[in-house]
Amino acid sequence: MWTYNNIRIYVQDQNESGSQIIARLQPIGATTILQIFGDEAIIYSIDGIIVGNTNKDSLKALLNDGTAYALVGNDFSSTNLYLSKLTIKRRKTFAQTIDTTQDCYVPVYDISMELML
């Protein structure tokens, strides 16, 4: 189990990606010149499961607050990550046994999150 701003996330898949900004100039009568202008923030992509409408609504609220939070997992920990993208899809379930702190009849959601430094 992982947490983001104390919201429980049962992570199924986690990826990281990054890039740098490189401009290519092609002067007349000369070879190509490459100039590096900097790097973009690392993007962490997480696919997982959340349980309950309270957790779903709490995650959705983080899209608009502009605050960075810590992401903590079994073998991963990072502070100051901003939630930049969130996709939520409700699972077809009758009852849940994932999070025993909640009622067994609360909805279960698949989520995809993108977090940036």
C-alpha positions in Angstrom: 0.0 0.0 0.0 1.2 3.5 -0.9 0.0 6.9 0.3 -0.3 10.3 -1.3 -1.3 13.0 1.2 -2.4 10.2 3.5 -4.8 8.7 0.8 -4.3 5.0 0.5 -3.4 3.8 -3.0 -2.9 0.1 -3.9 -0.4 0.5 -6.7 -0.5 -1.9 -9.6 2.2 -0.3 -11.8 4.6 2.6 -11.5 6.7 4.3 -14.2 9.1 7.2 -14.4 10.0 9.4 -17.4 12.0 12.5 -18.1 13.3 14.5 -20.9 15.5 17.5 -21.7 14.8 20.4 -24.0 17.2 20.5 -27.0 16.9 23.0 -29.8 18.3 22.2 -33.2 19.6 25.1 -35.3 20.4 24.7 -39.0 22.4 27.7 -40.1 22.8 28.3 -43.9 25.9 26.6 -45.3 26.9 24.9 -42.0 26.2 21.8 -40.0 23.5 21.4 -37.4 24.1 23.0 -34.1 22.4 21.5 -31.0 21.9 23.6 -27.9 20.6 22.2 -24.6 18.2 24.6 -22.7 17.5 22.6 -19.7 15.5 19.6 -18.5 11.9 19.0 -17.7 10.6 17.6 -14.4 10.6 13.9 -13.9 7.1 12.5 -14.3 5.9 9.6 -12.1 3.1 7.6 -13.6 1.1 5.3 -11.2 -1.7 2.9 -11.9 -3.6 1.6 -8.9 -6.7 1.1 -6.9 -8.5 3.3 -4.4 -11.4 2.3 -2.2 -14.3 4.5 -1.4 -15.8 7.8 -2.5 -14.0 9.8 0.3 -10.5 8.8 -1.2 -11.7 9.5 -4.7 -13.0 12.9 -3.8 -9.9 13.7 -1.8 -7.7 12.9 -4.8 -9.8 14.9 -7.2 -9.5 17.9 -4.8 -5.7 17.7 -5.0 -5.8 18.6 -8.8 -6.9 22.1 -7.9 -4.9 23.1 -4.8 -1.5 23.6 -6.3 0.3 22.0 -3.3 3.0 19.3 -3.4 2.6 16.2 -1.3 4.7 13.2 -0.3 4.3 9.9 -2.2 5.3 7.0 0.0 5.4 3.3 -0.9 7.0 0.1 0.1 10.2 0.8 -1.8 9.7 4.4 -2.9 9.5 7.7 -1.1 9.5 11.2 -2.6 8.4 14.6 -1.3 7.1 17.6 -3.1 5.2 15.9 -5.9 2.4 17.7 -7.6 -0.6 15.8 -9.0 -0.7 16.9 -12.6 -3.2 14.4 -14.1 -5.7 12.0 -12.7 -8.0 9.4 -14.4 -10.6 7.6 -12.4 -12.7 4.6 -13.5 -15.1 2.7 -11.3 -14.7 -1.0 -11.1 -17.6 -3.4 -11.5 -17.6 -4.9 -8.0 -20.2 -6.1 -5.6 -18.1 -6.0 -2.4 -14.6 -5.1 -1.6 -12.1 -6.7 0.8 -9.0 -4.6 -0.2 -9.4 -2.0 2.6 -10.7 -3.5 5.7 -11.0 -0.1 7.4 -14.0 0.7 5.2 -17.4 -0.9 4.7 -17.4 -3.9 2.3 -20.0 -2.2 0.0 -18.1 1.0 -0.8 -17.1 1.5 -4.5 -13.7 0.6 -5.8 -11.9 2.7 -8.4 -9.0 2.1 -10.9 -6.8 5.3 -11.1 -4.0 6.6 -13.2 -2.0 9.4 -11.8 0.8 11.6 -13.1 2.9 13.3 -10.5 5.7 15.9 -11.2 8.5 17.4 -9.1 
